[in-house]
């Protein structure tokens, strides 16, 4: 306190200094909070990147092995789809069904997931491959009518698309009932407007 300051002036000066210090401290705290958030975000990004790289490495390591096993799964599917009347053979089929379930469980435990779209699901060029088009009175155009061969994805990465039959445009559920009955069957090998992944495979 200088000799010419009153107590009130001295108080105001101390109060102003305290306010300035509080403002500076608040700014410093905010800067530290921002820095902490940036560090936390960088750590989270690094964690996600490491997980993604680990998944990619794992997928690359088992992709060929997994693709080779798909042939086994396809063979089991075809065998189990065949009609069986002989009681002796039925017992064998039960064993095959158990084998198939064990194989599917092993697939899922290792990130290999089956793509088997239900009837009526919209055609997805990222997961499906259209083998042919057919008229379908109960399925809208562009919907899946039948799965000829299921697809598979490994840890989110497609390794084989599901081969499907797709409802043709201009017939079926997208038309009035009378028109649907009168509509001729579409060319099963007609192109599907050239959409990416959506063209019909004429080599099937």
C-alpha positions as CSV (number, residue, x, y, z in Angstrom):
1,X,0.0,0.0,0.0
2,X,1.4,3.3,-1.0
3,X,1.2,6.3,1.3
4,X,-1.4,8.1,-0.9
5,X,-3.7,5.0,-1.3
6,X,-6.9,4.7,0.7
7,X,-7.9,1.3,2.1
8,X,-10.6,1.0,-0.5
9,X,-8.2,1.6,-3.4
10,X,-5.8,-0.9,-2.0
11,X,-8.7,-3.5,-1.7
12,X,-9.7,-2.8,-5.3
13,X,-6.2,-3.3,-6.5
14,X,-5.8,-6.6,-4.6
15,X,-9.2,-7.7,-5.9
16,X,-8.3,-6.9,-9.5
17,X,-5.1,-8.9,-9.2
18,X,-7.0,-11.8,-7.7
19,X,-9.5,-11.7,-10.6
20,X,-6.8,-11.6,-13.2
21,X,-5.1,-14.6,-11.5
22,X,-8.4,-16.6,-11.4
23,X,-9.0,-15.9,-15.1
24,X,-5.4,-17.0,-15.9
25,X,-5.9,-20.2,-13.9
26,X,-9.2,-20.9,-15.5
27,X,-7.6,-20.5,-19.0
28,X,-4.8,-22.9,-17.9
29,X,-7.3,-25.5,-16.6
30,X,-9.2,-25.3,-19.8
31,X,-6.1,-25.7,-21.9
32,X,-5.1,-28.8,-19.8
33,X,-8.6,-30.2,-20.3
34,X,-8.4,-29.7,-24.0
35,X,-4.9,-31.4,-24.0
36,X,-6.2,-34.3,-22.0
37,X,-9.2,-34.8,-24.4
38,X,-6.8,-34.7,-27.4
39,X,-4.5,-37.3,-25.7
40,X,-7.5,-39.5,-24.9
41,X,-8.8,-39.2,-28.4
42,X,-5.4,-40.1,-29.9
43,X,-5.2,-43.1,-27.5
44,X,-8.6,-44.3,-28.6
45,X,-7.8,-43.9,-32.3
46,X,-4.5,-45.8,-31.8
47,X,-6.4,-48.5,-30.0
48,X,-8.9,-48.8,-32.8
49,X,-6.2,-48.8,-35.4
50,X,-4.3,-51.5,-33.6
51,X,-7.5,-53.6,-33.4
52,X,-8.2,-53.1,-37.0
53,X,-4.7,-54.0,-38.0
54,X,-4.8,-57.1,-35.8
55,X,-8.1,-58.2,-37.4
56,X,-6.7,-57.6,-40.8
57,X,-3.6,-59.6,-40.0
58,X,-5.8,-62.4,-38.5
59,X,-8.1,-62.4,-41.5
60,X,-5.2,-62.5,-44.0
61,X,-3.6,-65.4,-42.0
62,X,-6.7,-67.6,-42.1
63,X,-8.5,-66.4,-45.2
64,X,-7.1,-69.1,-47.5
65,X,-7.7,-71.8,-44.9
66,X,-11.2,-70.6,-44.3
67,X,-12.0,-70.4,-48.0
68,X,-10.8,-74.0,-48.5
69,X,-13.1,-75.1,-45.7
70,X,-16.1,-73.6,-47.5
71,X,-15.9,-76.5,-49.9
72,X,-16.5,-78.9,-46.9
73,X,-19.4,-76.8,-45.8
74,X,-20.9,-76.8,-49.3
75,X,-20.6,-80.6,-49.5
76,X,-22.3,-81.0,-46.2
77,X,-25.1,-78.7,-47.2
78,X,-25.7,-80.6,-50.4
79,X,-25.6,-83.9,-48.7
80,X,-28.1,-82.9,-46.0
81,X,-30.4,-81.4,-48.6
82,X,-30.9,-84.7,-50.3
83,X,-34.0,-86.7,-49.3
84,X,-33.4,-89.8,-47.2
85,X,-35.9,-92.6,-46.6
86,X,-33.6,-95.4,-45.4
87,X,-33.7,-95.6,-41.6
88,X,-30.0,-96.7,-41.5
89,X,-29.0,-93.8,-43.6
90,X,-31.0,-91.4,-41.4
91,X,-28.7,-92.2,-38.4
92,X,-25.7,-91.4,-40.7
93,X,-27.4,-88.1,-41.6
94,X,-27.8,-87.2,-37.9
95,X,-24.1,-87.6,-37.5
96,X,-23.6,-85.3,-40.6
97,X,-25.9,-82.7,-39.1
98,X,-23.8,-82.7,-35.9
99,X,-20.7,-82.4,-38.0
100,X,-22.2,-79.4,-39.8
101,X,-23.2,-77.7,-36.6
102,X,-19.7,-78.1,-35.2
103,X,-18.2,-76.7,-38.4
104,X,-20.5,-73.7,-38.3
105,X,-19.7,-73.1,-34.7
106,X,-15.9,-73.3,-35.5
107,X,-16.5,-70.8,-38.4
108,X,-18.4,-68.3,-36.1
109,X,-15.8,-68.6,-33.3
110,X,-13.1,-67.5,-35.8
111,X,-15.1,-64.7,-37.4
112,X,-16.3,-66.6,-40.5
113,X,-20.0,-65.8,-40.8
114,X,-22.5,-67.3,-43.3
115,X,-24.4,-65.0,-45.7
116,X,-27.7,-66.7,-46.3
117,X,-30.3,-64.1,-47.2
118,X,-34.0,-65.0,-46.6
119,X,-36.5,-65.0,-49.4
120,X,-37.6,-61.4,-50.2
121,X,-34.5,-59.7,-48.8
122,X,-33.4,-56.9,-51.1
123,X,-30.5,-57.8,-53.4
124,X,-27.2,-56.3,-51.9
125,X,-24.4,-56.1,-54.5
126,X,-21.9,-55.9,-51.7
127,X,-22.8,-59.4,-50.4
128,X,-24.8,-61.1,-53.2
129,X,-24.1,-62.2,-56.7
130,X,-27.1,-62.5,-59.0
131,X,-26.9,-65.7,-61.0
132,X,-30.2,-65.3,-62.8
133,X,-33.5,-63.4,-62.7
134,X,-37.0,-64.9,-62.6
135,X,-40.6,-63.7,-62.3
136,X,-41.8,-64.1,-58.8
137,X,-45.5,-63.3,-57.9
138,X,-44.7,-63.1,-54.1
139,X,-41.4,-61.2,-54.2
140,X,-40.9,-57.6,-55.2
141,X,-38.5,-56.8,-58.0
142,X,-34.9,-56.9,-56.9
143,X,-35.6,-59.2,-54.0
144,X,-33.9,-62.6,-53.4
145,X,-36.0,-65.5,-54.5
146,X,-33.6,-68.4,-53.8
147,X,-30.0,-68.9,-52.5
148,X,-28.1,-71.2,-54.8
149,X,-25.0,-71.1,-52.7
150,X,-24.5,-69.2,-49.4
151,X,-21.8,-66.6,-49.1
152,X,-19.3,-66.0,-46.3
153,X,-17.5,-63.0,-44.8
154,X,-14.4,-63.2,-42.6
155,X,-14.2,-60.6,-39.8
156,X,-16.5,-58.3,-41.9
157,X,-14.5,-58.9,-45.1
158,X,-16.4,-60.6,-47.9
159,X,-14.6,-63.8,-49.1
160,X,-17.4,-65.2,-51.1
161,X,-20.7,-63.6,-52.2
162,X,-24.0,-65.5,-51.8
163,X,-25.1,-66.7,-55.2
164,X,-28.8,-65.9,-55.5
165,X,-31.8,-65.9,-57.9
166,X,-33.4,-62.4,-58.0
167,X,-36.9,-61.4,-58.8
168,X,-37.1,-59.8,-62.2
169,X,-38.3,-56.2,-62.7
170,X,-41.8,-55.7,-64.2
171,X,-43.3,-58.9,-62.8
172,X,-44.4,-60.3,-59.5
173,X,-45.2,-58.5,-56.3
174,X,-44.5,-55.0,-57.7
175,X,-47.4,-55.4,-60.1
176,X,-51.2,-55.7,-59.5
177,X,-52.4,-59.3,-59.1
178,X,-53.9,-59.5,-62.6
179,X,-50.8,-58.1,-64.3
180,X,-48.5,-60.3,-62.3
181,X,-50.4,-63.4,-63.5
182,X,-50.3,-62.2,-67.1
183,X,-46.6,-61.1,-67.0
184,X,-44.3,-63.4,-69.0
185,X,-41.3,-64.9,-67.2
186,X,-38.3,-62.7,-67.6
187,X,-35.2,-63.9,-69.4
188,X,-33.3,-65.7,-66.6
189,X,-30.0,-64.4,-67.9
190,X,-31.1,-60.8,-68.5
191,X,-28.8,-58.0,-67.3
192,X,-29.7,-56.2,-64.1
193,X,-29.1,-52.6,-65.4
194,X,-25.4,-53.1,-65.1
195,X,-25.3,-52.1,-61.4
196,X,-22.0,-52.8,-59.6
197,X,-22.1,-56.4,-58.4
198,X,-25.7,-56.6,-59.6
199,X,-25.2,-58.0,-63.2
200,X,-26.5,-61.4,-63.7
201,X,-23.8,-64.1,-64.1
202,X,-24.5,-65.8,-67.4
203,X,-21.8,-68.3,-66.9
204,X,-23.6,-70.1,-64.1
